[in-house]
């Protein structure tokens, strides 16, 4: 099933419509790897829509 989500995209600094597909768990944006995903309204809706299909990116650690 496909669904469109709209809202403000911080990465683009503009409004955005994102299409997501439950058949392959994909979205046509950088979700879930986008740096702004934790505070993004569209990302929250995508997480809910795609559910367990979403693989959150591993946290990056800085080496000192």
C-alpha positions as CSV (number, residue, x, y, z in Angstrom):
1,X,0.0,0.0,0.0
2,X,1.3,3.5,-0.9
3,X,0.5,6.7,1.0
4,X,1.7,10.3,0.7
5,X,2.7,12.5,3.7
6,X,3.3,16.2,3.5
7,X,4.9,18.7,5.8
8,X,8.0,20.8,6.3
9,X,11.4,19.3,5.5
10,X,14.4,20.8,7.4
11,X,16.9,19.1,5.1
12,X,15.4,20.9,2.1
13,X,14.2,24.0,4.1
14,X,10.9,23.7,2.2
15,X,7.5,21.9,2.2
16,X,7.7,18.4,0.9
17,X,5.4,15.5,-0.1
18,X,6.9,12.1,0.6
19,X,5.5,8.8,-0.8
20,X,5.9,5.7,1.2
21,X,5.2,2.1,0.3
22,X,4.5,-0.7,2.7
23,X,5.3,-3.4,0.1
24,X,9.0,-2.6,0.3
25,X,9.2,-0.4,3.4
26,X,10.6,2.5,1.4
27,X,10.1,6.2,1.3
28,X,11.3,8.7,-1.3
29,X,13.3,10.8,1.2
30,X,16.3,10.1,3.4
31,X,14.2,8.6,6.1
32,X,15.2,7.0,8.5
33,X,18.9,8.1,7.9
34,X,18.0,11.9,7.8
35,X,19.7,13.9,10.6
36,X,16.4,15.6,11.3
37,X,14.3,12.4,11.5
38,X,14.1,12.5,15.3
39,X,12.2,15.9,15.2
40,X,10.5,15.6,11.8
41,X,6.7,15.4,11.6
42,X,6.9,13.5,8.3
43,X,9.4,11.0,9.8
44,X,7.0,10.4,12.8
45,X,4.2,9.7,10.4
46,X,6.4,7.4,8.3
47,X,7.5,5.5,11.4
48,X,3.8,4.9,12.3
49,X,2.9,3.9,8.7
50,X,5.8,1.6,8.0
51,X,6.0,0.2,11.5
52,X,8.4,-2.6,12.0
53,X,9.7,-2.3,8.5
54,X,11.8,0.7,9.5
55,X,15.4,0.0,10.3
56,X,16.8,2.8,12.3
57,X,20.3,3.8,11.4
58,X,23.1,2.8,13.8
59,X,24.2,5.7,16.0
60,X,27.5,7.1,14.8
61,X,30.2,7.5,17.5
62,X,33.0,9.9,17.4
63,X,36.5,8.6,17.8
64,X,38.8,10.8,19.8
